[in-house]
Amino acid sequence: MASAFADIAFTASVKAAQSSYGSRQANRGFELAEDPRNSLTPRETAFIAERDSFYQATVSESGWPYVQHRGGPKGFLKVLDERHIGYADFRGNVQYLSVGNLNANERISLILMDYPNRRRLKIWGRARIAHEADEPDLIARLEVPDYRARVERGLLITVEALDWNCPQHITRRYSEAEMQGLLAAVLDENRLLKAQLAELSAGH
């Protein structure tokens, strides 16, 4: 049994490229795997819950790929069950490139990054668009109550395959909140030293 990732990604031309560059045998393991890797385990669920952004790829009717950054509060991409994820689609630049692409081709791919820990999760799926007038219960599950942004629609994704990338070539990057956490002890020590210096100066 091949992994779902290999079934989707290892086309004839990909296999030919692997053969050309000498990695065909190394990639055979994906095609011989017993686990199809097409459902979310607790590991993926926890990882997704901590993300505040991801990259999303769709394909236009003319065959051109389009990659879009999607962001929101941590956890705005929600795991609904082991085969389904979804998010509230907030109003953006009103070009509707991803929406239009998905109306013609339901295939979608996501890359979720954890830069500080150099981790990367790839997800392939099939997406459908949901509107509150038709599916109010689903939209309610996808909404982020404390986030002040207009929800135009929901996006529900059926997971077809997933794969974890190796950390090679991922540069560590930190958000402002992450940097504050890393620097908290240093800043506390700095404040203490300043207070001690002020006391010494006052004593003279």
SERO-609650 format. One record per residue: chain; x, y, z of N, C-alpha, C in turn. Coordinates in steps of 0.2 Angstrom, whole numbers, plus 5000, padded with zeros to 4 digits. Layout:
BEGIN
NODE:A:X:Y:Z:X:Y:Z:X:Y:Z $
...
***
This chain:
BEGIN
NODE:A:5004:4994:5000:5000:5000:5000:5004:5006:5000 $
NODE:A:5003:5011:4995:5007:5017:4995:5004:5022:5000 $
NODE:A:5008:5026:5002:5005:5032:5006:5001:5036:5001 $
NODE:A:4996:5040:5004:4992:5044:5000:4996:5050:4997 $
NODE:A:5001:5052:5001:5006:5057:4998:5009:5054:4992 $
NODE:A:5012:5048:4992:5015:5046:4986:5010:5045:4980 $
NODE:A:5004:5042:4982:4999:5042:4976:4997:5048:4973 $
NODE:A:4997:5054:4977:4996:5060:4974:5002:5063:4970 $
NODE:A:5007:5063:4974:5013:5067:4972:5018:5064:4967 $
NODE:A:5018:5057:4967:5023:5054:4963:5020:5052:4956 $
NODE:A:5019:5057:4952:5017:5056:4945:5023:5053:4941 $
NODE:A:5021:5051:4935:5026:5048:4931:5032:5052:4930 $
NODE:A:5031:5059:4929:5036:5064:4928:5040:5065:4934 $
NODE:A:5037:5064:4940:5041:5065:4946:5045:5059:4947 $
NODE:A:5043:5053:4946:5047:5047:4946:5053:5047:4942 $
NODE:A:5051:5050:4936:5057:5051:4931:5062:5055:4933 $
NODE:A:5060:5061:4936:5065:5066:4939:5069:5062:4945 $
NODE:A:5065:5058:4949:5069:5055:4955:5074:5050:4952 $
NODE:A:5072:5047:4947:5077:5042:4943:5083:5046:4941 $
NODE:A:5082:5052:4937:5087:5056:4934:5092:5058:4939 $
NODE:A:5089:5060:4945:5094:5063:4950:5096:5058:4956 $
NODE:A:5094:5052:4955:5097:5046:4959:5093:5045:4966 $
NODE:A:5087:5048:4966:5083:5047:4973:5077:5042:4972 $
NODE:A:5077:5039:4966:5071:5035:4965:5070:5029:4971 $
NODE:A:5076:5026:4972:5076:5020:4977:5074:5023:4984 $
NODE:A:5077:5028:4986:5076:5031:4992:5068:5033:4993 $
NODE:A:5065:5035:4988:5058:5037:4988:5053:5031:4988 $
NODE:A:5056:5025:4987:5052:5019:4986:5048:5018:4993 $
NODE:A:5051:5020:4998:5048:5018:5005:5041:5021:5005 $
NODE:A:5040:5027:5002:5033:5030:5003:5028:5026:4999 $
NODE:A:5030:5022:4994:5026:5018:4990:5025:5011:4993 $
NODE:A:5029:5009:4998:5028:5003:5001:5026:5004:5008 $
NODE:A:5024:5010:5010:5022:5011:5017:5015:5007:5018 $
NODE:A:5014:5005:5025:5008:5002:5027:5003:5007:5029 $
NODE:A:5005:5013:5032:5001:5018:5034:5000:5023:5028 $
NODE:A:4993:5024:5026:4992:5028:5020:4993:5036:5022 $
NODE:A:4993:5037:5028:4995:5044:5031:4990:5049:5027 $
NODE:A:4984:5048:5028:4978:5052:5025:4973:5054:5031 $
NODE:A:4975:5054:5037:4971:5056:5042:4975:5059:5048 $
NODE:A:4972:5064:5052:4976:5068:5056:4976:5064:5063 $
NODE:A:4983:5063:5065:4984:5060:5072:4984:5066:5077 $
NODE:A:4985:5064:5084:4985:5069:5089:4991:5074:5087 $
NODE:A:4997:5071:5084:5003:5075:5083:5001:5081:5078 $
NODE:A:4997:5079:5073:4995:5085:5068:4990:5089:5071 $
NODE:A:4986:5087:5075:4980:5091:5078:4983:5096:5082 $
NODE:A:4988:5094:5086:4991:5099:5091:4995:5104:5087 $
NODE:A:4999:5102:5082:5003:5106:5078:4998:5111:5074 $
NODE:A:4993:5109:5072:4988:5114:5068:4985:5119:5073 $
NODE:A:4984:5117:5079:4981:5121:5084:4985:5127:5086 $
NODE:A:4992:5126:5085:4997:5131:5087:4999:5136:5081 $
NODE:A:4996:5135:5076:4998:5139:5070:4993:5145:5069 $
NODE:A:4997:5151:5068:4993:5157:5066:4993:5159:5059 $
NODE:A:4996:5155:5055:4996:5156:5048:4998:5150:5044 $
NODE:A:4997:5150:5037:4999:5145:5033:4999:5147:5026 $
NODE:A:5002:5143:5021:5002:5145:5014:4997:5140:5011 $
NODE:A:4993:5143:5006:4988:5139:5003:4989:5139:4995 $
NODE:A:4989:5133:4992:4989:5133:4985:4983:5131:4981 $
NODE:A:4981:5134:4976:4976:5132:4972:4978:5132:4965 $
NODE:A:4974:5130:4960:4976:5130:4953:4970:5133:4949 $
NODE:A:4972:5137:4944:4967:5141:4940:4964:5136:4935 $
NODE:A:4959:5139:4931:4956:5135:4926:4961:5135:4920 $
NODE:A:4966:5139:4920:4971:5140:4914:4977:5136:4916 $
NODE:A:4977:5132:4922:4983:5128:4925:4988:5132:4929 $
NODE:A:4987:5138:4930:4992:5142:4934:4991:5141:4941 $
NODE:A:4996:5139:4945:4996:5139:4953:4995:5146:4956 $
NODE:A:4992:5146:4961:4991:5152:4965:4993:5151:4972 $
NODE:A:4997:5154:4975:4999:5153:4982:4997:5159:4986 $
NODE:A:4993:5158:4992:4991:5163:4996:4993:5162:5003 $
NODE:A:4995:5167:5007:4996:5167:5014:4989:5168:5017 $
NODE:A:4987:5164:5022:4981:5165:5026:4984:5165:5033 $
NODE:A:4981:5170:5036:4983:5172:5043:4977:5173:5048 $
NODE:A:4978:5173:5054:4973:5174:5059:4975:5173:5066 $
NODE:A:4971:5173:5071:4973:5171:5078:4975:5164:5078 $
NODE:A:4980:5162:5083:4982:5155:5084:4976:5151:5084 $
NODE:A:4976:5145:5080:4971:5140:5080:4965:5142:5076 $
NODE:A:4966:5147:5072:4960:5149:5067:4959:5143:5062 $
NODE:A:4964:5139:5060:4963:5133:5056:4961:5128:5061 $
NODE:A:4955:5125:5060:4952:5121:5065:4952:5113:5063 $
NODE:A:4954:5109:5067:4953:5102:5066:4946:5100:5068 $
NODE:A:4942:5098:5063:4935:5096:5064:4934:5088:5066 $
NODE:A:4938:5084:5063:4939:5077:5064:4945:5075:5061 $
NODE:A:4947:5068:5061:4953:5066:5058:4954:5067:5051 $
NODE:A:4949:5068:5047:4949:5069:5040:4947:5076:5038 $
NODE:A:4945:5080:5042:4942:5087:5040:4945:5092:5044 $
NODE:A:4948:5098:5041:4950:5104:5044:4946:5110:5040 $
NODE:A:4946:5115:5043:4942:5121:5040:4944:5127:5044 $
NODE:A:4942:5133:5040:4943:5139:5043:4938:5144:5041 $
NODE:A:4937:5150:5045:4933:5155:5043:4937:5160:5038 $
NODE:A:4934:5161:5032:4938:5165:5027:4936:5172:5028 $
NODE:A:4941:5176:5031:4940:5183:5032:4940:5187:5026 $
NODE:A:4937:5193:5026:4937:5197:5020:4944:5200:5019 $
NODE:A:4946:5199:5013:4953:5202:5011:4953:5207:5006 $
NODE:A:4957:5206:5000:4958:5211:4995:4953:5211:4990 $
NODE:A:4948:5206:4991:4942:5206:4986:4944:5204:4979 $
NODE:A:4949:5201:4978:4951:5198:4971:4948:5191:4970 $
NODE:A:4947:5187:4976:4944:5181:4975:4947:5176:4971 $
NODE:A:4954:5176:4971:4958:5171:4966:4957:5164:4969 $
NODE:A:4958:5163:4975:4958:5156:4978:4950:5154:4978 $
NODE:A:4946:5158:4979:4939:5156:4979:4937:5154:4972 $
NODE:A:4939:5158:4967:4937:5157:4960:4940:5150:4958 $
NODE:A:4947:5149:4960:4950:5143:4958:4947:5137:4961 $
NODE:A:4945:5138:4967:4941:5132:4970:4935:5130:4967 $
NODE:A:4931:5135:4965:4925:5134:4962:4926:5130:4955 $
NODE:A:4931:5130:4952:4933:5126:4946:4937:5120:4948 $
NODE:A:4941:5120:4953:4945:5114:4954:4946:5114:4962 $
NODE:A:4943:5109:4965:4942:5108:4972:4949:5106:4975 $
NODE:A:4954:5105:4971:4960:5102:4974:4964:5108:4978 $
NODE:A:4967:5107:4983:4970:5112:4987:4976:5109:4991 $
NODE:A:4981:5113:4992:4987:5111:4996:4989:5116:5001 $
NODE:A:4991:5114:5007:4993:5118:5012:5000:5117:5015 $
NODE:A:5004:5122:5017:5010:5121:5020:5010:5125:5027 $
NODE:A:5011:5122:5032:5010:5125:5039:5017:5125:5042 $
NODE:A:5020:5131:5044:5026:5131:5046:5027:5133:5054 $
NODE:A:5032:5130:5057:5034:5131:5064:5041:5133:5063 $
NODE:A:5042:5140:5062:5049:5142:5061:5054:5141:5067 $
NODE:A:5052:5143:5073:5056:5142:5078:5059:5135:5079 $
NODE:A:5055:5130:5078:5057:5123:5079:5058:5119:5073 $
NODE:A:5058:5123:5067:5060:5121:5061:5056:5114:5059 $
NODE:A:5049:5115:5059:5045:5110:5057:5040:5112:5052 $
NODE:A:5038:5108:5047:5034:5109:5042:5029:5104:5040 $
NODE:A:5023:5105:5040:5018:5100:5038:5014:5102:5032 $
NODE:A:5014:5097:5027:5011:5098:5021:5004:5094:5021 $
NODE:A:4999:5097:5018:4993:5094:5018:4990:5095:5011 $
NODE:A:4987:5089:5008:4984:5089:5002:4976:5088:5003 $
NODE:A:4972:5091:5000:4965:5090:5001:4960:5092:4996 $
NODE:A:4954:5091:4997:4949:5094:4992:4944:5099:4997 $
NODE:A:4943:5104:4994:4940:5110:4998:4933:5111:4995 $
NODE:A:4929:5113:4999:4922:5116:4997:4921:5122:5001 $
NODE:A:4917:5127:4998:4916:5133:5001:4909:5133:5004 $
NODE:A:4908:5135:5010:4902:5135:5014:4900:5142:5016 $
NODE:A:4893:5144:5015:4891:5151:5017:4886:5150:5023 $
NODE:A:4886:5155:5027:4882:5155:5033:4874:5154:5032 $
NODE:A:4872:5157:5026:4865:5156:5025:4863:5149:5023 $
NODE:A:4868:5145:5021:4866:5138:5020:4869:5133:5025 $
NODE:A:4874:5135:5029:4877:5130:5034:4879:5134:5040 $
NODE:A:4874:5137:5044:4876:5141:5049:4879:5137:5055 $
NODE:A:4878:5131:5056:4881:5127:5061:4889:5126:5060 $
NODE:A:4890:5125:5053:4897:5124:5051:4901:5131:5052 $
NODE:A:4898:5136:5050:4901:5143:5051:4903:5144:5058 $
NODE:A:4898:5143:5062:4898:5144:5069:4904:5140:5072 $
NODE:A:4906:5134:5070:4911:5130:5072:4918:5133:5070 $
NODE:A:4918:5136:5064:4924:5139:5061:4926:5146:5064 $
NODE:A:4921:5150:5066:4922:5157:5068:4927:5157:5074 $
NODE:A:4930:5163:5074:4934:5165:5080:4931:5171:5083 $
NODE:A:4927:5170:5089:4923:5175:5092:4927:5181:5094 $
NODE:A:4933:5181:5096:4937:5187:5098:4941:5190:5093 $
NODE:A:4940:5188:5087:4944:5191:5081:4940:5195:5077 $
NODE:A:4941:5202:5077:4937:5207:5074:4939:5207:5066 $
NODE:A:4936:5203:5063:4936:5203:5055:4930:5200:5052 $
NODE:A:4928:5202:5047:4922:5200:5043:4923:5193:5040 $
NODE:A:4919:5188:5042:4919:5182:5039:4914:5182:5033 $
NODE:A:4917:5180:5027:4913:5180:5021:4911:5173:5020 $
NODE:A:4915:5168:5022:4913:5161:5020:4917:5156:5024 $
NODE:A:4915:5150:5024:4920:5145:5027:4923:5141:5022 $
NODE:A:4928:5138:5024:4932:5133:5019:4933:5127:5023 $
NODE:A:4930:5122:5020:4930:5115:5023:4934:5111:5019 $
NODE:A:4940:5108:5022:4945:5104:5018:4944:5096:5020 $
NODE:A:4943:5092:5015:4944:5085:5017:4951:5083:5015 $
NODE:A:4955:5080:5020:4962:5078:5020:4962:5072:5016 $
NODE:A:4966:5073:5010:4968:5067:5006:4975:5064:5008 $
NODE:A:4979:5068:5010:4986:5066:5011:4990:5071:5016 $
NODE:A:4995:5069:5019:4999:5073:5023:5006:5071:5023 $
NODE:A:5011:5075:5025:5018:5073:5025:5022:5078:5029 $
NODE:A:5026:5076:5033:5031:5080:5037:5037:5081:5033 $
NODE:A:5039:5087:5032:5046:5089:5029:5052:5088:5034 $
NODE:A:5057:5087:5031:5063:5087:5036:5065:5095:5037 $
NODE:A:5069:5096:5042:5070:5103:5044:5076:5106:5040 $
NODE:A:5079:5103:5036:5084:5105:5032:5082:5112:5028 $
NODE:A:5086:5117:5028:5085:5123:5025:5079:5128:5028 $
NODE:A:5076:5126:5033:5071:5130:5037:5075:5135:5041 $
NODE:A:5075:5141:5040:5078:5146:5044:5074:5148:5050 $
NODE:A:5076:5148:5056:5072:5150:5062:5070:5157:5062 $
NODE:A:5064:5158:5063:5061:5165:5063:5056:5165:5069 $
NODE:A:5056:5171:5072:5052:5171:5078:5047:5177:5078 $
NODE:A:5041:5176:5080:5036:5182:5080:5038:5186:5086 $
NODE:A:5034:5192:5087:5035:5197:5092:5034:5193:5099 $
NODE:A:5028:5190:5099:5027:5186:5105:5032:5181:5107 $
NODE:A:5034:5177:5102:5039:5172:5104:5046:5175:5106 $
NODE:A:5048:5181:5103:5054:5185:5105:5053:5187:5112 $
NODE:A:5047:5190:5114:5046:5192:5121:5047:5186:5126 $
NODE:A:5044:5180:5124:5045:5175:5128:5053:5173:5129 $
NODE:A:5056:5173:5124:5064:5171:5124:5068:5176:5128 $
NODE:A:5066:5183:5127:5069:5188:5131:5067:5190:5138 $
NODE:A:5062:5187:5140:5059:5189:5146:5064:5188:5152 $
NODE:A:5068:5183:5152:5073:5182:5158:5078:5188:5157 $
NODE:A:5080:5189:5151:5085:5194:5150:5083:5201:5152 $
NODE:A:5077:5203:5150:5074:5209:5152:5073:5210:5159 $
NODE:A:5071:5204:5163:5070:5205:5170:5077:5206:5173 $
NODE:A:5082:5203:5171:5088:5204:5174:5091:5211:5173 $
NODE:A:5089:5213:5167:5091:5220:5165:5088:5225:5170 $
NODE:A:5082:5224:5171:5078:5229:5175:5081:5228:5183 $
NODE:A:5083:5222:5185:5085:5222:5191:5092:5225:5192 $
NODE:A:5096:5224:5187:5103:5228:5187:5102:5235:5187 $
NODE:A:5098:5238:5183:5096:5245:5183:5094:5248:5190 $
NODE:A:5090:5244:5193:5088:5246:5200:5093:5246:5205 $
NODE:A:5098:5241:5204:5103:5240:5209:5108:5246:5207 $
NODE:A:5109:5248:5201:5114:5253:5199:5111:5260:5202 $
NODE:A:5104:5261:5201:5101:5267:5204:5102:5267:5211 $
NODE:A:5102:5262:5215:5103:5262:5222:5110:5264:5224 $
NODE:A:5114:5261:5220:5122:5262:5222:5123:5270:5220 $
NODE:A:5120:5272:5215:5121:5279:5213:5118:5284:5218 $
NODE:A:5112:5282:5221:5109:5286:5226:5113:5286:5232 $
NODE:A:5117:5281:5234:5121:5280:5240:5127:5285:5240 $
NODE:A:5129:5287:5234:5135:5291:5233:5133:5298:5232 $
***
